[in-house]
Amino acid sequence: MAQLIVFCVLALVIVGCSLMAVTSRLIIRSATYLLFVLLATAGLYLMMDYQFLAAVQVAVYAGGVMVLFIFSILLTNRPGEDVQFEKPKRMILAAVAALAGLGICGHIIYYNVNRVYVYMESNLDMTQLGTAMMGTDKYQYLLPFEAISLLLLACIIGGIMIARKR
């Protein structure tokens, strides 16, 4: 019963903050709401006993990516100004696209639920997952991980260069 309550609270936080992130007129507030969504998602990972994914969610997304978002917002925008709303035609088109995406995701989830249960019963070992993520053998992901870190470093250097020109 307690797990159901925690799940419902986390789900409400995710849905509520997601809606606030896309409807807020202040861009820094939108980034803050996105941070709450990412942290609540880490809470869901903890409920499923995926401590590694929760740690990655907090460290990489809630930590690193959000710092880059805020950094880029402060470099390219005036964060205290309100964002103007789009034309109603564009808002309707965006709502139709969002509903189409929701329908596609629902279709995929509905027809793949049995496959997920079979996969979850195989008991994924966290040691194997960590070795696969940080190993250097074939089908291991240390090189892409390092490439992404170099890409993020290049983005930070580019942002500093743009800021210096102002």
Sequence and secondary structure as in RCSB ss.txt:
>XXXX:A:sequence
MAQLIVFCVLALVIVGCSLMAVTSRLIIRSATYLLFVLLATAGLYLMMDYQFLAAVQVAVYAGGVMVLFIFSILL
TNRPGEDVQFEKPKRMILAAVAALAGLGICGHIIYYNVNRVYVYMESNLDMTQLGTAMMGTDKYQYLLPFEAISL
LLLACIIGGIMIARKR
>XXXX:A:secstr
 HHHHHHHHHHHHHHHHHHHHHH SSHHHHHHHHHHHHHHHHHHHHHTT HHHHHHIIIIIIIIIHHHHHHHHHH
HS TTS      HHHHHHHHHHHHHHHHHHHHHHHHHHHHHHHHHTT   HHHHHHHHH  STT  HHHHHHHHH
HHHHHHHHHHHHHHH 
